[in-house]
């Protein structure tokens, strides 16, 4: 079910990107990454949150088993893609978190949508949640490096290094805004 949901949402995003290329000579999407949580990761998250380990518990408590990351060129592209995706009549918005307008404390920026899409099986229709993260190339670069430094290192980073990471996030946001401005002037 979750793989099918990823394929459906990815196809919708690729269609929107192709349409923009034809109509406006602009591809708002740089690339798309998809992932399905591993059984181990699902188990750990359910356990961490104190939920029962079962298929019903997964369906009831997890909305990020299927994930799609959409990397856009410019900040405005993020909101355009989100709006067009949410306008589709078979997509239901479950939750929206705008970490671009309201960055996380560490400087993280991205638009997170949890959507629900119908998957038609031979004997029934299932509504499947998919987490869609939409961000710019610059936001993705920062998030990837920050993740590596924070979560993949053997020790926690001291406060002064966390502050430097936040400064990097601010600097990269300024680059995003400048690139958007240059694009608009062309």
C-alpha positions as CSV (number, residue, x, y, z in Angstrom):
1,X,0.0,0.0,0.0
2,X,2.7,2.5,1.0
3,X,4.8,1.8,-2.1
4,X,1.7,2.3,-4.3
5,X,0.9,5.6,-2.5
6,X,4.5,6.8,-3.2
7,X,4.2,5.9,-6.9
8,X,0.8,7.7,-7.1
9,X,2.1,10.9,-5.5
10,X,5.4,10.9,-7.4
11,X,3.4,10.6,-10.7
12,X,1.3,13.6,-9.8
13,X,4.4,15.6,-8.9
14,X,6.2,14.6,-12.1
15,X,3.1,15.5,-14.2
16,X,3.0,19.0,-12.6
17,X,6.7,19.5,-13.3
18,X,6.3,18.4,-16.9
19,X,3.4,20.7,-17.4
20,X,5.4,23.7,-16.0
21,X,8.2,22.9,-18.4
22,X,5.9,22.9,-21.4
23,X,3.7,25.9,-20.4
24,X,6.2,28.1,-18.7
25,X,9.7,26.8,-19.8
26,X,10.4,26.3,-16.1
27,X,10.8,23.2,-14.0
28,X,9.9,24.0,-10.4
29,X,11.1,20.6,-9.2
30,X,14.9,19.9,-9.3
31,X,14.4,16.3,-8.2
32,X,12.3,13.9,-6.1
33,X,13.5,11.4,-3.5
34,X,11.2,8.7,-2.1
35,X,11.6,6.4,0.8
36,X,9.7,3.7,2.7
37,X,10.4,3.3,6.4
38,X,12.1,0.0,7.2
39,X,10.3,-2.4,9.5
40,X,13.0,-1.8,12.1
41,X,12.5,2.0,11.9
42,X,8.7,1.5,12.2
43,X,9.1,-0.8,15.2
44,X,11.5,1.7,16.9
45,X,9.2,4.7,16.3
46,X,6.1,2.8,17.6
47,X,8.1,1.6,20.7
48,X,9.6,5.1,21.3
49,X,6.1,6.6,21.2
50,X,4.7,3.9,23.5
51,X,2.3,2.4,20.9
52,X,1.5,-1.2,20.3
53,X,3.5,-3.1,17.7
54,X,0.9,-4.1,15.1
55,X,-0.4,-3.4,11.6
56,X,-3.4,-1.6,13.0
57,X,-1.1,0.5,15.2
58,X,1.0,1.5,12.2
59,X,-2.1,2.6,10.3
60,X,-3.4,4.5,13.4
61,X,-0.3,6.1,14.7
62,X,2.2,6.7,11.8
63,X,1.8,9.1,9.0
64,X,5.4,8.9,7.7
65,X,5.8,5.3,6.6
66,X,5.7,6.6,3.0
67,X,7.8,9.6,2.4
68,X,8.5,11.9,-0.5
69,X,11.0,14.7,-0.6
70,X,10.6,17.2,-3.3
71,X,13.6,19.4,-4.0
72,X,12.7,22.7,-5.7
73,X,14.9,25.3,-7.2
74,X,13.3,28.4,-5.6
75,X,11.2,29.1,-2.5
76,X,8.2,30.2,-4.5
77,X,8.3,26.8,-6.3
78,X,7.7,25.1,-3.0
79,X,4.4,26.9,-2.4
80,X,3.4,26.5,-6.0
81,X,3.9,22.8,-6.0
82,X,2.2,22.4,-2.6
83,X,-0.8,24.4,-3.8
84,X,-1.2,22.5,-7.0
85,X,-0.8,19.1,-5.3
86,X,-3.4,20.0,-2.7
87,X,-5.9,21.2,-5.3
88,X,-6.2,17.7,-6.7
89,X,-9.5,16.2,-5.8
90,X,-8.2,12.8,-4.7
91,X,-5.7,14.3,-2.2
92,X,-6.7,15.2,1.3
93,X,-4.5,17.3,3.5
94,X,-4.1,15.8,7.0
95,X,-1.4,18.1,8.4
96,X,0.7,21.1,7.2
97,X,3.8,22.4,8.9
98,X,5.5,25.4,7.4
99,X,9.1,25.4,8.7
100,X,10.0,28.0,6.0
101,X,7.7,30.7,7.5
102,X,8.4,29.4,11.0
103,X,11.9,27.7,11.0
104,X,12.7,25.2,13.7
105,X,14.9,26.4,16.6
106,X,18.0,24.9,14.9
107,X,17.4,26.8,11.7
108,X,15.7,23.9,9.7
109,X,13.5,25.0,6.9
110,X,11.1,22.9,4.8
111,X,7.3,22.6,4.1
112,X,5.9,19.4,5.5
113,X,2.6,18.1,4.3
114,X,0.9,14.9,5.4
115,X,-1.6,13.9,2.7
116,X,-3.9,11.0,2.2
117,X,-4.3,9.4,-1.2
118,X,-6.7,6.6,-2.2
119,X,-5.1,3.3,-3.4
120,X,-7.5,1.0,-5.3
121,X,-7.0,-2.7,-4.7
122,X,-8.9,-5.6,-6.3
123,X,-11.5,-5.7,-3.5
124,X,-11.3,-2.3,-1.7
125,X,-10.0,1.2,-1.6
126,X,-7.5,2.2,1.1
127,X,-6.7,5.7,2.1
128,X,-2.9,5.9,2.7
129,X,-1.0,8.7,4.3
130,X,2.2,10.0,2.7
131,X,4.5,12.6,4.2
132,X,5.7,15.1,1.6
133,X,8.6,17.4,2.4
134,X,9.2,20.2,0.0
135,X,12.3,22.3,0.2
136,X,14.9,24.1,-2.0
137,X,18.2,22.7,-3.0
138,X,19.8,25.0,-0.4
139,X,17.5,23.9,2.4
140,X,18.1,20.3,1.5
141,X,21.9,20.8,1.5
142,X,21.8,22.3,5.0
143,X,19.4,19.7,6.3
144,X,21.5,16.8,5.0
145,X,24.7,18.2,6.5
146,X,23.1,19.1,9.8
147,X,21.6,15.6,10.0
148,X,25.0,14.1,9.4
149,X,26.6,16.2,12.0
150,X,23.9,15.9,14.7
151,X,22.7,12.4,14.3
152,X,25.5,10.5,12.7
153,X,28.3,11.7,14.9
154,X,29.4,9.7,17.9
155,X,28.9,12.6,20.3
156,X,26.5,15.5,20.8
157,X,27.6,18.9,19.3
158,X,28.4,21.6,21.8
159,X,26.1,24.7,22.0
160,X,28.6,26.9,20.2
161,X,28.7,24.5,17.2
162,X,24.8,24.3,17.2
163,X,24.8,28.1,17.1
164,X,27.2,28.0,14.1
165,X,24.9,25.6,12.3
166,X,22.0,28.0,12.9
167,X,24.1,30.8,11.4
168,X,24.7,28.6,8.4
169,X,20.9,28.1,8.0
170,X,20.4,31.8,8.1
171,X,23.1,32.5,5.5
172,X,21.7,29.8,3.2
173,X,18.2,31.3,3.6
174,X,19.7,34.6,2.4
175,X,21.2,32.8,-0.6
176,X,17.8,31.3,-1.4
177,X,16.1,34.7,-1.2
178,X,18.9,36.2,-3.4
179,X,18.6,33.4,-6.0
180,X,14.8,33.8,-6.1
181,X,15.3,37.6,-6.7
182,X,17.8,36.9,-9.6
183,X,15.4,34.4,-11.1
184,X,12.5,36.9,-11.0
185,X,14.6,39.6,-12.7
186,X,15.4,37.4,-15.7
